[in-house]
Amino acid sequence: MKKTNAADRQRAVYLAGAAGITPRIPLDPVELERRAGALMNHRAFAYVAGGAGLERTMTANRSGFDKWQIIPRMMRNVDIRDTSTTLFGHRIPAPFFLAPVGVLEMAHRDADLAVAKASAAFGIPFAFSNQASTPMELCADAMGSVPHFFQLYWSRSDELVASLLQRAASCGCTAIVLTLDTTMLGWRLRDLDRGSLPFLRGMGIAQYTSDPVFQGLLDTPDHTPRPKTPVTLAAIDTLIAATRRHPGNFWKNLLSGRGLKAVRAFTRIYSRPNITWADLPFLREHTRLPIILKGILHPDDAKKALDYGVDGIYVSNHGGRQVDGAAGAIDMLPRVVEAVRGKAPVLFDSGVRGGADAFKAIALGASAVGIGRPYCYALALGGQAGVEELLENWMADFELTMALSGCKDLDGIRREGVVQKA
């Protein structure tokens, strides 16, 4: 496992610069996004970068961090620093994890597997997306003993949900992240303007097509009415793409229509808008893994989650991709932390763009901070090596921010270390 040191990382960048070599992965998050956007297919970039509606929630996520200011303390011995923490019983080198992001093949052909290898190299947990481009078992093999989670979207098929939970346990996942804020897709203008939904091309459904229960659904007659679509070159290309991504022989899948059946089955059962708190015991019946509820913004929801015995709370608004005009995640974090009162770990993501942001989130009570879009952009620019470089930079940024604020470890990062702007 690679070890990082902020001073060593900074020194390495400057020494390389003296030789005329600048970082492959931009450290400026705005430039990182710009360069990834210039490289990625326009539909792929729209899917990753876009948010719901006019993207006001994305703006709120970022502006929320600007409301908080760090108050550095002086004359404290920070010569020896420790950024490690414990999360669900596992010691990790920094309070980061890689948040679940779907359809990573849109960023790079190695997709989730490249991210798993990069996160494992630094001992940083990775939450496998339910909408992954690589089956969880392959990513778990790459992670080894490094903690990894499985993000679950509650399908309309409880049998499929149970199968996914069993697979997650079998491949060594250390927690289940049930995502609550995406029971339906948000109104995402960038995707809608392009008429682009990657799942219709068989992208991002590898957890499904690798599942025996889902494969069994393809053998069941589907009587769901379907709108007629014109036969065009683009439609044929979509059919071929969906067939190519389905496991097995391409020609057999094409003749049987299995790739297309998989896409139709996915769109039919993808998510379930009618889940309620009363459904949570079903998860506990089918897994012994810790259950984390993702998408919590209201403190009353956090309290109710604890009443139902969940093991972790995940404050997130899905990176602004679901509800346009929702509260910024960082604005709600202190209220949720207050409601939880230390009874469970509080994970956090949405709008985080560097180590200083992570410091603020930790000061406001987060147990660990999720990296989202930035690692997708690094993946697009450099594959596994790109994600590794980004992780090294973020860990160095966080360590320096912590030390320069007078904290030698995470216990020193306290609520009084940040203040809201007047």
N, C-alpha and C positions, 0 to 999 in steps of 0.2 A: 504494500500500500504506500502511495506517495505521501510524503510529509511536506507541509508547507510552512514557510516562515515569511512574514510580511516583509521584513528587511531584506531577506535574500531575494524574494520575488522582485521587489523594487530595484534592487541592485542589478539583477539580471536584465531587466528591461533597459536600464540606462546603459549598461555595458554593451548590450546588443545595439542600442542606438548609436553608440560611439563608433560602431563598425558599420553603420549605415543600415541596420536592420530594425525595422519598426514592427510592432506587434501585428500578427495576422488577424487577430480578433480585436477590433476597436474597443478601447476601454470606455469611451463615451457612449452611453446607451443610445443616444439619438443617432450617432454615426453608425453604430452597430446595426440599428434597424434600417437605416438608409441603405447601407451596403448590402444587407441581406435582401432587401426589397429589390435592389437593382439586379441581383443574381437569380432570385426565385421567379418561377412562372407567376404571371400576374394573378391568376386565380388562387394559386397556393399562398401567395403573400396576402391577398385579401382575406383568405380564411384565417390565417394566423394573426394578422395585425388588426383585423376588424373587430368592432364591438357592436352592441345593439343600438339600433336607431341612429340618433345623431351623435352617439358615442359620448354622451355627457357623463355617464358613469365612469368611463375610462378617465375623463378629465378630472372627475371628483376623486378618483383613486390617487392620482398624482398630486393634485392640489392639496389633498388631505395631509400628505407628508410635509408640505411647506408650512402648515399651521403649527408644526411642532419644531422647537429649537433645542439643540443639545447644549447643555451647560457643562463645559469641560472643567474638571477640578485639577488643581496644580499640586506639585510637590508630593506626589505619590509614587512609590516604587513600582514601576511597570516593566522592569528590565526582563523579568521572566513572566511570560503570558500564557494563559491557557484558555483556548476558545471552546474546549470540549464541553459536552453536556450529555445527559442521559434522556433517551426518549423511548418510552414503552419498554424499559428494562435493558436497552442497548446503548452502549457508549458510542457516541459519534464525535468526530473531531471538530465540528463546528455546528452551530444551530441552524443548519440549512437542510433542505430536502428539495428534490426536483419534483415539482408539482405535476400531476397528470395532464398531459396534453395529447389530444387525439391526432390521428392521421399524420404522424411524423414523417411518413414517406414523402409528403409534400415538400418537406425541407431537405431531405437527403435520402438517398436510396437505402442506406443502412439503418435508417429510422430508429426505432426504439432500442435495437440491439447496440447501436453505437452509443446511445445515451446510457444504457445500462453499464457498458464497459467503462465509460468515462466516470460515472458516479462511483462505481466499484473501485476505481483506481484511487480515489480520494476518501473512500469510506463514507460517502454521503448517500443517504437513503434516496430511493427513487420510487415514486408511486406510479405503477403501471396503469396506463389508461385502459378503460373498458373499450375505448375506440382505437385501440392500438393497431399498428401495421405489422406487429410481430407477436406471435403467441407468448403468453406470460411465461411458459415453461422455458423457452429459449433465453429470455431475459433473466429469469431467475438463475439459470445455470451460469450466466455471465456475472451475476452479482455475487455468487458464492455466499460467504457468511455476512456480507454487508446487508443491513436491514432493507427490506423492500416491501412496499404496500401494494394492495390491489384496489383500484378505484372501481366501484360498482355503480352502474346505472340499473335501476330496478326495472327489469323487463316485464312485459305483459305475461310472460311465461314464468311462473314460479319454479317450475321444474328446471328451466335454464338458469335461473338465479341460484338455485341450490347446487347445480353442476359447477357453475363458476366459483362459488364459495368453496366447494370441495377441491377444485383444481388449485385455487389460491393457497389453501392449506397444504396440499400435497407438494407444491413447488416451493414451500418455505417462506411464503409471505408472512410478515409479522403483524399486519393489521389490515382491516377492511375499511376503505374510505367510501362510505355511501354518499353519493352526490345528490343533494336534495333540490338544487336550484335549476335543474335542467330536465324536468319532466316533459318539457317540450322545448324545441329550439327557439331561441330568441329571434326577434325581427332584425336580422343582420343585413343592413343595406348593401354593404360591399359585395356580399355573396348573392343577394337577390338581384342586384343590378347586372350581374354577370350570369344569372341563372345557373349558378355553380354550387352543387352539393357533392362533395367527393365520395360520399357513401354510395351514390348511384353508379359510380365506376368501380365499385368493389373495394374502395380504399377505406382503411380504418376499421375493417370488420374482421380482423384476423382472430380476435378472441372468440368470435362467433363461429366462423368457418372451421376453427380447430376444435370446436366443442361437439361431442357426440350427441347431446340433446338437440342442439341446433341442427345438426346434420339430419337427425331424425325428422325434424319439422319439414325438411325439404321433400320428404317422401310422402307427406300428407297433402291431399288435394287442397288447393287454395281456391276458394270460391269468392274471394274478396273482389268486388267490382273495381276495374282499373280503367282510368281514362285512356282514350285512344291517343297515341302520339304518332306524328308523321314519320315515315321512314326516310331518314336523311343520312348523309354521310356522317354527320356528328352522332346520330343515334346508333349507327353501325359501329362507330369507333367506341362509343360508350359500352355497347354490348361486348365487344372484343376485350376492352379493358377489364370489365367485370369478370369475364371468363378467364382471362389470363391470371388474375389474382386468386382465383379459387383453387384450393388444393386439388392435386390430381392432374391427369392428362388433359391438356388444353382441348384437343379435338373431341375427346369423349364428353367433356364438360360442355363444349359448344353444341354438339349434337343432342345432348340430353337437356340442354338449357339450364344446367345446374348453377352456373355462375349467376345467371339472371334470376333464378329462383332464390338464390341466397340473398341477393339485393332486395328482392321483393319481401322475403321473409323478415329481413332486418328492418325494413321500413315499417312493416306491419306490427312488429313486437318491440321495437327499439326501446321505448320508454313508457312509463305508466303514470299518467297524471293523477290517478286517484289513490295513490298511496297516502296513508295517514299514520299517525303515531301508533295506532292499534296494530299496524303491520310489523312494527319493529321486532316483536317477539319471534317472528318467523326467522329473522336473521340469527338470533341467538340460538334457536333450535338447530340451525344448520351450520354453525361455526363456533369454535371456541376462541377464535382470534379476537383481539381487541377491535371494537367497532368505533369508528370515528365518523361523526356527521359533518359533512362538508356543505357550506353554503349558509351557515348560521350568521345572521346579522342582528337579530333582535335578542336582547337579554332574556326575555321570557321564553323564547325557543331554546336557549341554552339551558335554562332551569328545567324545562320540561324534558329535554334530552337526558339530563342527569337523573330525573325521576324515573326514566325508563332504563336506567342502568348502562348508558353508553359509556365508553372508555375515553373518548376524546372529542373535543369540539374544534371545528375547523372554520374560522372566520374567513369568509370569502364572498365576493359577488361574481365569481367566475370571470375575473378579469374584465368586468364590464360588458360581457358578451350576452347577457340574458335580459336585463331590465334597463332600459334607457332612463336615466334620471334617478337611479337608485342611490342610496347613501354610499359614500366612499367607505371602503372596508376599514381603513385605518381610523376613520372617525368612530366606527362602532366597536373597534377592538377594546378600548378601555371599559366600555359598558358591559360587554360580554365577559371580560375578565373579572369584573366586579361581581357579576351574577354567578360565575363559576366558583369563585372563592377558593381556588386551589384544589378543588375536588377532582379535577381532571386536567390533563395537558390541553393547552389551547394552541392549535396550529393556525398559521396565518398566511394568506397570499393576497394578491391583487394590487398592482401598481408598484411593486418593489423593483427598484432599478439599480441597487448597489448596496455596499456594505453599510453606509450611513443610514439608509432606509431600514435595513435590517436591525441596526442598533436601536433605532427609535421604536420599532415594533417589539423588540425584546424588552426595552425599558417600559413599554406600555403593557407588558404582561404576556407576550407571546412566548411559548415554549420553543418553537422552531418556526422558521420562515421559509416559505416555498418560493422557488425560482420558477418562473413560467416562460413567457415569451422570449426573454433574453437568451435562454439556452437553445430555443428553437432557431433563433437567428445565428447563434454560434455554430449550431449543427449544420445549418445551410452553408455557412462559409468554410467550415473546416472539418465536418464530420466528427468522429470521436475526438480527434485532437483538438478541434475547435471547442467542444464542450469542456474538455479538460482545461484548456487555457482559460476559458471563462470562469470555471470553478476556482482555479488558482488565483485569478484576479479578485474575485468576489471575497474569497477567504482572506486575502491580504488586505483588501479594503476594510473589511469588518475588523480585523485584528488591529490595524492602525487606528481606526476610529475609536475602538474600545480603549486602546492604550493612551491615545492623545486626549481622551476624555477622563483619564485617571482611573481606569478600571483594568485590573490585571486578569480578571476572569469574569464569567457571566454572573456570578453572585454579586459582583460589584455594580452591575448595570441595574439601576433602580429607578423607580418611577420619578423620584425627585431629580433625576439626571436629565429630564426633558421638561420643557415648559411650553405652554401654548402662547402663541403670539397674542399680544393685547388687542 
